[in-house]
Amino acid sequence: MIFFIYQFLLSIILLFSPIIIIIRILKNKEHKFRFKEKFSFISKKRGGGKLIWFHGSSVGEILSVIPIIKNYENDKSINKILLTSSTLSSSKIFQKFKFKKTIHQFYPIDHMLFSRKFLDYWRPNVAIFLESEIWPSMFKSIKDKNIFLILLNARITKKSFNRWSNIEKFSQSIFGSIDKAYTQNLETNYFLKKLNVKNIRSIGNLKFIGDDSLKSDKADKKLFSQFKKYKTFVAASTHESEELFAAKTHILLKKKIKNIITIIIPRHINRVEQIISEMRGLGLKVATRSSSKIILKNIDIFIVDTFGESKKFYKFATTVFLGKSLIKGGGQNPLEPARFGTKILHGPGVDNFKDVYKYLRQLKISTEVSSPQKCASSIIFRKNMKKVKKMKYLGSTILKKTINELDKSIHNEI
């Protein structure tokens, strides 16, 4: 009954989908041509042979699985790798990697009509979903077609567990479709057992792995050589109000440090014009990454308004404030900047990454801040390379374990 209601509500929403799509295109949240993929209008050829499918929601999930995809790019028993995601930003990140047999498509709307059409075309031998990507229609279709389903780097929060528990029978039928689950924390183990997942194992958080390959062109080198003359503070994955927090921190820093530039990397670059206006409202001089000619002299705030370039700035950063932590959002993943030896600052709202922050606190890498004054006083201008080595060793261990586990299922199914 609940599944029928779910399908009915989706059908109603689909009636308004043209309006929704147009609005999202105008807001630069949707690809103006490829949006059709979300209705299972396929834009790439499958080809023959064995295919494995990875799905992650957005940028963070896609980046976490890139090292694993690189491994299977070299596996001759696999003919094609399909990677799906839901956001425009994640599709742009994918374009930065030059894969030979991996292709990207946008994930279809979770209606049975689109789920079945999608699976009929791609015919994956194994489906691997990342973190908390639980989709009732797709999971049901996957089970109906006897496709092996893995939930990788699984993460279920107490809040989402409570929501699923309110529709217990429906939830158990959906979660019961999962053949194997590899969790990123013990809390998720407990919740998945309650939700009827039978085969569960913890192998660590994939986001400890990361992909630290960096490519710089001549323009990059010219820009980053300018940054060497300055001390920098980075505010990354920021949401509304957090850019102002970073700007006020910058004003405090500038009273003591004249050659300071604050780099802001907003989570959603469609907000850049608003952010620039806010910065100028505080009397701060702003430059953007997308500018044709960048001169850093007399610049206060440098805004990264391009996709997938955070790592280039983490490489020379010494302190990074992670956003979505001063608002009710649960925080953003701090592991990428931490791998580059930066000190991590964050607000009080980091429920999404409790285990990660616990580990970072043990290494004395992270500090909670709730005011610009506290933030400014917590910033350091040096890296700790010993802690970088420790994190990279942990990441490489998790990568090896993950590939060993996936190999068992993938090679059994293909």
N, C-alpha and C positions, 0 to 999 in steps of 0.2 A: 504493500500500500504506500509506504513512504517513498519507495523508488518511483512509483507511478506519479506521485505528487511532485517529486524532484524533476522528472521528465516534463511534466505538464508546465511547471513554472519556467523551466528553461525554454520551452516552446513559446510561451508568452513573451519572454525576453527577446527571443529571436525575431519576433514581429517588429521590434523597435531597433534591431541591430543595425540597419542602415544609418539611422540617425546617430547611434552611439559611435559607429565606425567613423563617420564624417567628423564628429566632434573630436575624436581621438587623433585623427589625421591632422586636423587643424592645430591641435595642441602638441604636435610632433611626438605623439605617444604610439603611433601606429604607422607601419610602412604603407605608403600610398598605393603600392601595387601588390605587395606580398600579403596583405591582410586576408586575401582569399584563402590562403593556406589554413587559416583558422576555421574555415568551413570545409576543410578536406578537399580543396581544389589543389592538387599536387603540382608543384612547379619543377621538380627534379625527377629524373629517371632512376628507378630502382636498380635495374640491371639484374643479372642472375646470381645464383650462389647464396651463400650464408650471410645473414645480416643480423647484427646486434644493435639494439636501440637503447640509447641513454636519454633520459628526460630530466631536466632541472628547470626550476621556475625562472630564475633570472641570472644576473651576472655572477654572484657569489657561487652558486651551485655549478655553473658552467666552468668557471675557473678551477674549482676544486676537482673536477673530473678530467680536466685537460691532460694531466700526466698519465692517467689511466688510458685515455684514448690514444695518446702517443705510443704507449706500449702495444695496444692492439692494432695500430697502424702497421706494425711490423709482423703481425701474426698472419701467415699465409693461408691459414685455414678459414679466415674471415674475409669475405669478399667486399662487404660494404658495412660502414658504421653510420647509423642515423643518429643525429643529435637534435633534439627538439627543446625549445624553450618558449616562454610566453611573452617576453618583453622585447621591445625594439633595441634597447641598449645591449642586451645579451647577444642579439644577432650581429650587432656591429663589433662586439668583442670577438666573436667567432671569425669574422673576416680577417682579423689580424694574424690568424694561424694558417699556415699553408699546408693543409692536409691533402693527401692523395686520394683516400677512399672514404673520408668522412664528409658528410653533407649535412646542412642545417635546414630544418623546416620549423615553422611556427606550430606550436602544439594546438590541436583542434579543440573547439568548444566541446565541453563534456556532455554532449547529447548522443544518445545511442546511434542515431543516424550517421553522425560524423565519425564517431568512434569505430563503428563497423566498416565504414568506407575507408577510413585511414588504415586499419589493420588488413583489410582485403587487398589493398595496394602494396603495402610495405612488407607484409608477411614476416615479421621479425621472428628469429629463432629464440631470442631471449630479450626480455624487456627489463630495463634497469631504471627504476625511478629513484630520485634523490631526495633525501631529507624528509619533508612533510608533504610531499606531493601525492595526495590520496584523492583519486578521482573515481567516484562510484561507477559511472557509465563505462569508462575505459577499463577499469578493473574487471567489471562484469564481462565485457567483451573479450578481454584477454583470457579470462578463465574459460569462457565458452569455446574459445579456439585452442585451448590447451597450450598456451604459450607460457613458458617458464617466466615467473615474475619475481624480481628481486627488489627489495627496498634497501637502498645503499645509503650509508651515513644517516640512518634514520634518526629523526628527532621529533618527539611528541612532547609538547609542553603540558603542564597540569591543566591549563586553561583549555587547550584543544581536546585533551582527554575527557574533561568534564562535558564538553559539548557532544563528543561522540557517544559518551555514556548515556546521554539523555535519549538516544535512539539505539538502544543496546542491540536488538536483533538485527536491525539494518546494518549497524556498524560491524557486527561480528561476521556478517555475510561478506561485507566488502573487505575487511582486513583478513578474513579467511582465504581470500584469493592469493595472498602473498605466499610464495613458496619458500623464500628465505629473506631474512631481515638482518642486516648488519648495522648495529646501532652505534651512535657516537657517545652515549652516556648510559649509566645504570638506571636512571629514572625512566628513560625510554624503554629499556628492557622490561621493566615492571608494567608500564602502560600497555605495551604491545601484547604481553601475555594476557592481560585482562581483556584485550580487544580481539582475541582468538588467533593470534599469529603463533604458529607452532614451532617454527625453526628459527631461532634467534641466536645471534652471536655478536659480541662486542669486539671490534678490532681497532677502535680509535677514531678520532675525528679527521676526516679527509682534509679539512682546512688547515691541518698542521703541515700538509704536504706542499701545496701551492706549486706554481710554475714561475720560477724566478728568471726565466730567460728574458733578456731585454734587448730591444733593437733600437738603435739611435741613428738618425741621419745627420747630415751636416748641420741642418738648422737646429736640431736638438743640441748638438755639441756646442754650437755657438751660444745658445740660450743658457745651457747648464754651466758653461764657463763663466757667464755673468753671475750666476747664483753663488759661485765660489767666493765672491767678494762680500757676500752677505751672510748674516745669521738668519736662519729660517725657523718658522713655526708652522706646522701643517694642521689644518682642520679638515678632516676627510669624512666623506659620506654624511655630510651635514644636511639637516632638514630645516624647515622654517623656524626662525628665532635663533638657531644655533650659529648662523653666520654672524649675526649681531653680537653674540657671545664671543666669537672669535675676534671680531673687530674691536670690541671693548678690551679684550685681552691684549691685542696689538697696541692699543693706545697706551696702556699701562707699561708694556714692554719698551715702547719707544721713548719713554721718559728717562730710561736708563741706558738703552741701546739704540744708537742712532742708525746703524746699518742693519736694521731688522726688516724683513719682509715676511708677511703672513700669507701662506698659500692656502686657498680655500678650494676644496674639491667637493662640490655639491653632489648629493645623491642623484638629483634630477636636474639635468642641465637646462631643461625648459624654463627653469626659474631664474636663469642668469640675469636677465634684465632687471628683475625685481631686486636681486642681490646687489647689483651694481648701484642701483638707485639708493638702497639702504646704506651702502658704504659711502657714497658721495654725500649722503645726508649727514654723515658724521665728519665730513671734511677730509675724507681719506682719498688718496689718489689710487686709481685702479687700472690694472692691465689684465688682458685676457689671453689665454693660451692660443686662441684661434686668430689673434691679430696677425696681420701680414708682416709687420716689423715690430719687434719687441725690444724696447730699451728699458731696463729696470731702474735706471737712475731716478731717484725721487719717488719711486713707487712704494706704496704702503701694502696694498692687497693685490695678490696675483690670483686670478680665478681660472681654474682649469675647467674650461667649458667644452672639453672633448671627451670621447669615450675611451676607456681602457688604458689610461696613461698613469694611473695612480702609482704604479711601481716605479716609474721613472723618477718620481718625486720622493718616494720613500727611500730610494737608493741613497740620497744625500741628506734626507731629513734626520733629525736627532730626537725630536719630540713630535708626536702626532696625537691630536684630540680626535676621538672617534665619535661621530654623531649618532643621532637617533637614541641618545642616552640622556638628554636633558628633557626630552618629551616622552609621552607615553608610547614608546615604540619597542622597547626591549633591547635596544642597542644594535650595533653592526659588528661584523666579524673583525676582531683586532689582530688576527693571526698574520695577515699579509704584512702590515707594517712592522710587526714584532719580529718577523723573520729577517728584516733588514737591520735589526739592532736598534730600533727607535724605542724611546720610552713612550708608553701608552697612557693617555689621560682620557677619562670618560666621566659622564654624569652618573647619577644614581640608578638610572633605568637600564640595567644590562641583563635582564632575566633570560634573554634568548641565548646568552653565552656564559651561564653560571660556571660550568666546569672549566671553560677556557680561561676565564678571569681568575678562577681559583689557582690554576696552574701559573698564570702570569704573576699573580701576587706572590706565590712561592719563590719565583725567580726574582722578585722585587723589580718587576718591569712596569707594572701598572699602578696608577694612583687615581682615586676618585676625586673629582672637583665639581663644585656646584656654583662657583662664582668666578668672575673674571680675575679677581684678586688671587684666589687660590690657584687658578689655572696659571696665571703669570708667574707665581712664585714656585710652581712645580716644574716649569720648563727647564730642560737641560740642553746643553749644546755639545754633547759628545755621545758616541756610540759605545755599546758594550759587546765586543765581538765574541767573548767567551760564551755569552748567553745565546748569541746567534748560532754558534756551532752546536750547542745543546739542542736547540729547537730544530735545526736542520737534521740532526741525527734522529730525533724522534719522528720527524716527517718522513725520512727515508725508510724507517722501520715500518711505519704504518702503510706506506705505499707497497712495500714488498708483501706484507701480510694480506693487503686488499687484493692484489693481483693474484696471489696464490689461491685465495678463496674464490675469486671470480672465475679463475681458470677451471676449477673443478666443475662448476655449473655450466659455463659456456661450452667447454669442450665436450661435456656430456650431452648437451642439447644440440650441438651442430654435428 
